[in-house]
Amino acid sequence: MPEVFLNPNFSPRPWGAPALARRGLLLAGSGLVLAGGRRAQAQDQRLPEAMRAMTGLGEVARARGISFGAAMLTQLLQRDPAYEAAFATEAAVIVPEWEGKFAALQPEEGRFDTAPLDAQLHWAQQRGRTLRGHALIWHESLPGWAERALAEGRDRALGVMAAHFDRVLNHARGQIRDWDVVNEPIATAGDRLRDTPWLRALGPDYIDIALRMARERDPTLRLVLNEYGFEEEVPEALLKRQQLLALLRGLLERKVPLDALGIQGHLHLSRPFNAASFAGFLAEVRALGLQVLVTELDIRETWDAPQEIAARDALVAERTYAFVSTALEGGARTVLSWGLSDRNSWLASTPAVAMGQGRVHRGLPLDDHGQRKPMWQALARAFRGGS
Ligand code: G3I
């Protein structure tokens, strides 16, 4: 499914309201892609004022037919004007960092809470942006009731998955056109699928089932399988690439509907990155007929990173440019970072990955004060094709 043109007059319907007739072009996928040149110029004039306020990375990327965006938290959107302003400036696409997950949407069986997701959809509508969905089936952020239900057996598990998909995909129909349907299905080590409540309840074909269920409920969706840990040149990542390719080939051989591989892009400066090797992997994925997109880019520094901020930022920018330019050359046309500012990154708030010693990973385009960093410039240069 090609990247799509966002109808500047697109008005995602409010949650729960009847589908409104949409004027003009249909939105048929995620992201905002306007060809360069006069057509873009013409389209620009048609963009709503709020869209024209996007003067940062989203605009730089858009000029080259690329969609840039970032993960958003509703609680920050609603309480931090600077946070909202950064997204208005930088992001053509948003992805809910929490609000689209199972535990957020259905905290108790049958009780759906779409308000936090609705808030992001409303923001995207007001600003003429798009929102991509994350994540329907995952082993994390699965509420206790669902874990217990999945342990009751196959039929119960199928019912839980179907009920969730029925409500969420119907609710978001026409508003979210791109979902991470299955997130992180491969084990971090060893040649197997990750041992999750879904695998235990339904067996390895839980992935097939989820993708088929999503396609049945909304044939216009771009269905994405989202994964991490295969981006860099270390043995476990190279093994994961082979596991991933085997999984993707199997799905496609079984005619399971799948449109794209989501490359999370949680990168580690402690690991080498080999552009040619990663490009070869991307070419193998594309040869399967799948799109690729970068879904959760951020950069983790080493614990012995330099003291000087400039030196740290240079290392982060260098890795950012190498990875993103390789992904773009490999066919990616959507790139999202996992947040915009270091201050709000999970890398700062999650003890297991935090930098420690009173320092915070400088792994996102904006610093603690929302100022653009060399990583921002590196992204812009990659979007501009290296210039
Ligand atoms: O639990 C509260 C919930 O009750 C409340 O309604 C909500 C309001 O926003 O906040 C919830 O707090 C935390 C939530 O983040 C929002 O900040 C959750 O406890 C916490 O578990 C959750 O962590 C997120 C984590 O995924 C698990 O969902 C992180 O922010 C998020 O950065 C992280 O992102 C994952 C991707 O989804 C998949 N790839 C890896 C990536 C990093 O782990």
Boltz pocket constraint, residues with backbone or C-beta under 6 A from the ligand:
constraints:
  - pocket:
      binder: B
      contacts: [[A, 73], [A, 74], [A, 75], [A, 97], [A, 98], [A, 101], [A, 135], [A, 140], [A, 141], [A, 183], [A, 264], [A, 296], [A, 346]]
      max_distance: 6.0
